[in-house]
Amino acid sequence: MKHSQVIAELLSGEEVDGLKNIFNGMDVQNKGSISYEELKTGLHKLGSQLAENEVQQLMEAVSTFLTSKSLLFSF
């Protein structure tokens, strides 16, 4: 099962659309993935005040989750 299917089961269509928009806004190179710098910049633009180490932890947590579930981040 693709992770997009898992997300679709847990969230409403409106919530999924919101996540897609946030992801697409951060994926400035349109690669279908987000680099650490894109995540950091995107979170800052959204008003996040996470410290550098918190952004790193978030990136590592998402990476670990996706790797452990053998999922690709695609909608």
C-alpha positions in Angstrom: 0.0 0.0 0.0 1.4 3.4 -0.9 1.7 5.9 1.8 -0.6 8.2 0.0 -3.3 5.5 0.4 -2.5 5.4 4.1 -2.8 9.1 4.4 -6.1 9.1 2.5 -7.6 6.6 4.9 -6.6 8.7 7.9 -7.5 12.2 6.7 -10.3 13.9 4.9 -10.0 14.9 1.3 -9.6 18.5 2.3 -6.8 17.7 4.7 -5.0 15.6 2.1 -5.3 18.5 -0.4 -3.8 20.8 2.3 -0.8 18.5 2.8 -0.3 18.3 -1.0 -0.3 22.1 -1.2 2.2 22.4 1.6 4.5 19.7 0.2 4.3 21.2 -3.3 5.1 24.6 -1.9 8.2 23.2 -0.2 9.4 21.1 -3.2 10.8 24.1 -5.0 12.7 21.9 -7.5 9.6 19.8 -8.3 11.6 16.5 -7.6 8.8 14.8 -5.6 11.0 15.0 -2.5 12.0 17.6 0.0 15.6 18.3 1.0 16.5 19.4 4.5 17.0 23.0 3.3 13.6 23.0 1.5 11.9 21.6 4.7 13.7 24.2 6.9 12.8 27.1 4.5 9.2 25.8 4.1 8.6 25.5 7.8 9.9 29.0 8.3 7.6 30.4 5.7 4.7 28.7 7.5 5.6 30.5 10.7 7.4 27.7 12.4 10.0 28.6 15.0 11.6 25.2 15.3 15.3 25.2 16.3 17.8 23.8 13.8 18.1 20.6 15.8 14.3 20.2 15.9 14.1 20.5 12.1 16.9 17.9 11.8 15.0 15.6 14.2 11.8 16.0 12.2 13.6 15.2 8.9 15.2 12.1 10.5 11.9 10.9 12.0 10.1 11.2 8.6 13.0 9.6 6.8 13.1 6.7 9.3 9.3 6.3 9.1 9.2 6.2 5.4 12.2 3.8 5.2 10.8 1.5 7.8 7.5 1.3 6.0 9.1 1.1 2.5 6.9 3.9 1.4 7.5 6.6 -1.2 6.3 10.1 -0.6 4.1 10.6 -3.7 0.6 11.7 -4.1 
